[in-house]
């Protein structure tokens, strides 16, 4: 390899992103943005780049096939249900053993790989075996004192495969509280990483292993022993992921039709559970110290007047001081109207982020041409809005004031000589501006999520106006909130951004008296 390619490789690797260590999600296996592949306007994560990759949902499609095991796991102690799983596996392995090299076939087999997806004791398989085989299977579970109570909720499911056989063997009537038992059981296994889910997935794996349907090289002997005596041997941080990986190869390629009917029945026969707390909707008082806001505004105005010159139009002076005054106005609105934890607070933060980065860019470049471009662009936007009001039929929207628009469009010179720029005023975008002026960190911290509120993206709508139903039988669907929830306060963020703008203004127009920073009031 050439020195040039080595250098290029080192340079590329040096740009790899690091993850924040104090995040509660720092231990999760999550790809960074630079590990995504850009395809047009999309960033595609590494796993989604794998050819012919298809999604397979444990909780939606495959966990219901193991409902009998889900219920045992929920009601019985772990040692007890693992012991039952072992006995059932030893008995049921005969269902799948190959005789003299004959390969059993089924409609669910993958012809290319030769994997049989039905080598598992699931609800569909239990409806296919003989009455004697089913009786022997269920007798193992019913030897436990809580076996009947654990399996009884299955009788509630109208479309359960072989439901008549289950009713005959259990010979009990389902109780009213059995829906709750089923809900609590499913709650434990919705997460496919949970201990309960992994134990059930272990059972699915161990049956084809001991029946000879999954074959391994001699080098795998240690891992097979760890699987056999689970959880008494091996490092579970390694054993558990291997179980989950193997179980995925044993899933039915086409989930049974009864599963969708089961979820539908669960939705119709049980109520949604709203987990909202009263505190989710309570407004909190502002902690912005209004005195510091007005003190800063007073000194900014005084500093502006001290730098005022005879020229009629000074784009640099007007924009620099105007942006800081605009930021202080946003802070004032957020504090005075207690919107710091409301949707409009996030919208205000997004506006402030753009003003702050734009100001930093203009200050960094400090080009008279750029200051003028910024001003002319804004006047052109006022002209564009004014012209559209002249073409509007009927009443204007109440927020529009055509006198203001006409005045701004003609303030510097007659609007008939004013161009309208329908692109970006700097022929760029905010992300590029932030990179050029060293404010990329501000952009990354604040821009993307606050923009969701500006644009009404689904994520912002979901966050503010829906809550996750806590009925596990409803598969974590969403239900509307009574009112939108209180968000994290934007006050510390808007104060930080505003103070950064004040520091930038100090650099452009220094004075004898420092402009005071905006501050949070002391906690009572």
Secondary structure, DSSP 8 states (H G I E B T S, - for coil): --HHHHHHHHHHHTT-----TTSTTTTS----GGGSEEETTEEE-TGGGSTT-----IIIIIGGGGHHHHHHHHHS-HHHHHHHHHHHHHHHGGGT--STT-----TT--TTT---TT-S--HHHHTTS-HHHHHHHHHHHHTSTTHHHHHGGGGG-TT-TTHHHHHHHH-----TTHHHHHHHHHHTTSSTTSHHHHHHHHHHHHHHHHTTSS---GGGHHHHHHHHTTTSSS-HHHHHHHHHHHHHTTS-SS--HHHHHHHHHHHHHS-------GGGG------B-HHHHHHHHHHHHHHHHHT--S-S--HHHHHHHHHHHHHHHHHHHHHHTT-TTSHHHHHHHHHHHHHHHHHHHHHHH--HHHHHHHHHHHHHHHHHHHHHHHT--S---TT--HHHHHHHHTSSS-GGG-----S-TTSS-HHHHHHHTT-HHHHHHHHHHHHHHHHT-HHHHHHHHEEE---GGGTT-EEE-SS-------HHHHHHHHHHHHHHHHHHS--SS------B----
